[in-house]
């Protein structure tokens, strides 16, 4: 028995798993620097951080399931999706209850909760109510919001997100070889829809958390447009299907068929973007390719700086020719 344990602990899979898990285990320096910041959060912050984070993940997951189930051509899962909708509305009340509780306790910075009540996934990056500079992250605890924290979390989630994105490959194979069975067997089709919903949920949760941590959100969206496409394409398909109800009631079968064709096109595009996402994340995890990408970015930034300095020089010469003094800011 002991011999088996030694072999297991020395196996490559075990070593990879151990290295990945150690990324999430806080060392003493991180614990003393970041996790003992109780003075920077209110008592409600500390009490509600974990349950509201989990609640938001549940809300987002159920929303993803409902969105994908409603996209079934035969409408086989309408009752399940309706039940998901009721659960979503019930869970939504928790965000309003939180606002009332914080208002009654006299806490400040309630404006973020107005946004959260309108769009609950924003709660994943909810800040403290003292200075609004810390956020609670599972396993990591309370941490100061910064681009460095966003980069750290991105590294820790990278392998998990690649593995989740890779799920699209067996899904494509199953849908290709068992297309008729998926249409005939209700449980089989349900499993496919749930798998797609899980992939969507993972990318949506990661995106909402990351965008709440970075300082330059427009730049983040620009650099992560593949993630945004993965999130938005199923939503576009869902909105198309959502309009189907009125079309079906009016008997416009041609429009009904066109809506489902558009949904199928959107979902095929979604799978294609997922494959591109896999390639992109693998490239960014390759140190040599990542180094080349960073060097290219630095070169482009230097060219921009050179162009700006040349323009400044021209303007200074023009002002000097007109007899005006030029005060240049100190860079020291």
C-alpha positions in Angstrom: 0.0 0.0 0.0 2.8 2.4 0.9 4.6 1.5 -2.4 1.5 2.5 -4.3 1.3 5.8 -2.5 4.9 6.6 -3.4 4.3 5.9 -7.0 1.2 8.0 -7.1 2.8 11.0 -5.4 5.7 10.9 -7.9 3.6 10.6 -11.0 3.6 13.5 -13.5 -0.1 14.1 -13.2 0.2 14.4 -9.4 3.1 16.8 -9.8 1.2 19.0 -12.2 -1.9 19.0 -10.0 0.2 19.9 -7.0 1.9 22.8 -8.8 -1.5 24.1 -9.9 -3.0 23.9 -6.4 0.0 25.6 -4.8 -0.8 28.7 -7.0 -4.0 29.1 -4.9 -2.4 28.4 -1.5 -1.5 31.7 0.1 2.0 31.9 1.6 2.9 33.7 4.8 3.9 36.9 3.0 0.6 37.1 1.1 -1.3 36.2 4.2 0.2 39.0 6.2 0.1 41.6 3.4 -3.3 41.0 2.0 -5.6 38.7 3.9 -5.5 40.3 7.3 -7.2 43.5 6.2 -10.2 43.4 8.5 -10.0 47.1 9.2 -10.6 47.9 5.6 -14.0 46.1 5.5 -17.2 46.5 7.4 -18.7 43.7 9.4 -21.4 43.2 6.7 -18.6 43.1 4.1 -17.0 40.2 5.9 -20.2 38.4 6.6 -21.7 38.7 3.1 -18.6 38.4 0.9 -18.6 34.6 0.6 -22.4 33.9 0.5 -23.1 36.6 -2.0 -20.2 35.5 -4.2 -21.5 31.9 -4.2 -25.1 33.2 -4.7 -23.9 35.2 -7.8 -22.2 32.2 -9.3 -25.4 30.2 -8.8 -27.5 33.0 -10.3 -25.1 33.2 -13.3 -25.1 29.4 -13.8 -28.8 29.1 -13.7 -29.2 32.0 -16.1 -26.8 30.2 -18.5 -28.8 27.0 -18.2 -32.1 28.7 -18.9 -30.7 30.6 -21.9 -29.3 27.4 -23.5 -32.4 25.3 -22.8 -34.7 27.8 -24.4 -32.7 27.5 -27.5 -33.9 24.0 -28.2 -35.6 23.8 -31.6 -38.4 21.5 -30.3 -39.0 23.4 -27.1 -38.5 20.2 -25.1 -37.0 21.9 -22.1 -39.4 24.9 -21.8 -40.7 23.7 -18.4 -37.2 23.3 -17.0 -36.2 26.7 -18.4 -39.3 28.3 -16.8 -38.4 26.8 -13.5 -34.9 28.2 -13.8 -36.5 31.6 -14.5 -38.4 31.5 -11.3 -35.3 30.5 -9.3 -33.5 33.5 -10.9 -36.2 35.9 -9.9 -36.2 34.5 -6.3 -32.4 34.8 -6.0 -32.5 38.3 -7.5 -34.4 39.4 -4.4 -31.3 38.7 -2.3 -29.5 41.7 -3.9 -32.2 44.1 -3.0 -32.2 42.7 0.6 -28.5 43.3 0.7 -29.0 47.0 -0.3 -31.6 47.5 2.4 -29.4 45.9 5.0 -26.4 48.0 4.1 -28.6 51.2 4.0 -30.0 50.5 7.4 -26.5 49.9 8.8 -25.4 53.3 7.5 -22.8 52.1 5.1 -21.6 54.3 2.3 -20.8 53.5 -1.4 -24.2 52.1 -2.1 -24.1 53.2 -5.7 -22.4 50.0 -6.8 -25.3 48.0 -5.4 -27.7 49.9 -7.7 -25.7 48.6 -10.6 -25.6 45.1 -9.0 -29.4 45.1 -8.6 -29.7 45.9 -12.4 -27.1 43.3 -13.4 -26.3 40.8 -10.6 -23.1 39.3 -12.1 -21.3 42.6 -11.1 -21.5 41.3 -7.5 -18.5 39.0 -8.2 -16.2 42.0 -8.1 -18.0 43.8 -5.3 -15.8 46.2 -3.3 -15.6 46.9 0.4 -17.7 49.7 1.9 -14.9 51.5 3.8 -12.6 52.7 1.0 -13.8 50.6 -1.9 -10.3 49.3 -2.6 -10.5 45.7 -1.6 -12.4 42.7 -3.0 -13.0 39.2 -1.7 -11.7 36.3 -3.8 -12.3 32.6 -3.0 -9.3 31.0 -1.4 -7.3 34.2 -1.6 -9.5 36.2 0.8 -9.6 40.0 0.8 -7.1 41.5 -1.6 -6.4 45.0 -2.8 -7.8 45.7 -6.3 -5.1 46.2 -8.8 -3.9 45.2 -12.3 -1.3 42.9 -10.6 -4.1 41.0 -8.8 -6.0 40.6 -12.1 -2.8 39.2 -13.7 -2.3 36.9 -10.8 -5.8 35.5 -11.0 -5.5 35.2 -14.8 -2.4 33.0 -14.4 -4.1 30.9 -11.8 -7.2 30.3 -13.9 -5.4 29.8 -17.2 -5.1 26.1 -17.2 -8.6 25.5 -15.9 -10.1 27.8 -18.6 -8.1 26.0 -21.3 -9.5 22.7 -20.1 -13.0 24.1 -20.1 -12.7 25.5 -23.6 -11.4 22.1 -24.8 -14.7 20.6 -23.9 -16.1 22.1 -27.1 -14.1 19.5 -29.1 -15.9 16.4 -27.8 -19.2 18.3 -28.0 -18.6 19.0 -31.7 -17.8 15.3 -32.2 -20.9 14.1 -30.3 -23.2 16.5 -32.2 -21.7 15.4 -35.5 -21.9 11.6 -35.0 -25.1 11.5 -32.8 -27.1 14.4 -34.3 -30.3 12.2 -34.8 -30.0 10.7 -31.3 -29.7 14.2 -29.7 -32.9 15.2 -31.5 -34.7 12.0 -30.4 -33.5 11.3 -26.9 -34.5 14.2 -24.6 -32.0 13.3 -21.9 -29.1 13.2 -24.4 -30.0 16.6 -25.8 -30.3 18.0 -22.2 -26.8 16.8 -21.4 -25.4 18.6 -24.5 -27.2 21.9 -23.6 -26.0 21.7 -20.0 -22.4 21.2 -21.2 -22.6 24.2 -23.4 -24.2 26.2 -20.5 -21.3 25.2 -18.3 -18.7 26.5 -20.8 -20.6 29.7 -21.1 -20.9 30.1 -17.4 -17.2 29.6 -16.8 -16.2 32.3 -19.3 -18.9 34.7 -18.2 -17.8 34.4 -14.5 -14.1 34.8 -15.3 -14.8 37.8 -17.5 -17.0 39.6 -14.9 -14.5 39.1 -12.2 -11.5 40.2 -14.2 -13.1 43.3 -15.7 -14.0 44.4 -12.1 -10.3 44.3 -11.1 -8.5 46.0 -14.0 -8.0 49.7 -14.1 -8.4 50.1 -17.9 -11.6 48.3 -18.8 -11.9 49.4 -22.4 -8.3 48.1 -23.0 -9.2 44.8 -21.3 -12.3 44.3 -23.5 -10.2 45.1 -26.5 -7.5 42.5 -25.5 -10.2 39.9 -24.6 -12.6 40.3 -27.4 -12.7 36.5 -27.9 -14.0 36.1 -24.3 -16.6 38.7 -25.0 -17.7 37.0 -28.2 -18.0 33.6 -26.3 -20.3 35.3 -23.8 -22.4 37.4 -26.2 -23.0 35.0 -29.1 -25.2 32.6 -27.1 -27.0 35.7 -25.7 -27.7 36.9 -29.3 -29.0 33.5 -30.2 -31.2 33.5 -27.1 -32.7 36.9 -28.0 -33.5 35.6 -31.4 -35.3 32.6 -30.0 -37.0 34.7 -27.3 -38.7 36.6 -30.1 -39.9 33.2 -31.5 -43.0 33.1 -29.2 -44.9 35.9 -30.9 -43.9 34.6 -34.3 -45.2 31.1 -33.5 -48.5 32.4 -32.1 -49.1 34.3 -35.2 -48.4 31.3 -37.3 -45.4 32.8 -39.1 -43.6 29.5 -39.6 -41.2 30.8 -42.2 -40.0 33.4 -39.7 -39.8 30.7 -37.0 -37.5 28.6 -39.2 -35.4 31.6 -40.1 -34.9 32.4 -36.4 -33.6 28.9 -35.6 -31.3 29.0 -38.7 -29.9 32.2 -37.3 -29.5 30.7 -33.9 -27.7 27.7 -35.4 -25.3 30.1 -37.2 -24.7 32.0 -34.0 -23.9 28.8 -32.1 -21.6 27.5 -34.8 -19.8 30.9 -34.6 -19.6 30.4 -30.8 -17.9 27.1 -31.2 -15.4 28.5 -33.7 -14.6 31.4 -31.3 -14.0 28.9 -28.5 -11.4 27.1 -30.7 -9.7 30.4 -31.4 -9.8 31.1 -27.6 -8.0 27.8 -27.0 -5.3 28.7 -29.5 -4.9 32.2 -28.1 -4.6 31.0 -24.5 -2.1 28.4 -25.4 0.0 30.9 -27.2 -0.1 33.3 -24.2 1.0 30.4 -21.9 4.1 29.7 -24.1 6.9 31.7 -22.6 8.7 32.2 -25.9 5.7 33.3 -27.8 4.5 35.4 -24.9 8.0 37.1 -24.9 7.8 37.8 -28.6 4.3 39.3 -28.2 5.5 41.5 -25.4 8.6 42.6 -27.3 6.3 43.5 -30.3 4.1 45.6 -28.0 7.1 47.4 -26.5 8.3 48.2 -30.0 5.0 49.6 -31.0 4.8 51.7 -27.9 8.3 53.1 -28.6 7.2 54.1 -32.1 4.2 55.9 -30.6 6.5 57.7 -28.1 8.9 58.7 -30.9 6.0 60.1 -32.9 4.7 62.1 -29.9 8.2 63.4 -29.1 8.6 64.5 -32.8 5.3 66.3 -32.7 6.3 68.0 -29.4 9.6 69.2 -30.9 7.8 70.7 -34.0 5.4 72.5 -31.7 8.2 73.8 -29.5 10.1 75.1 -32.5 6.9 76.8 -33.8 6.3 78.5 -30.4 10.0 79.5 -30.2 9.7 81.1 -33.7 6.8 83.1 -32.5 8.8 84.4 -29.5 6.9 82.4 -26.9 8.6 80.5 -24.1 8.0 76.8 -23.7 7.7 75.3 -20.2 8.3 71.5 -20.5 7.2 69.3 -17.6 10.1 67.7 -15.6 10.4 64.0 -16.0 12.8 63.5 -13.2 
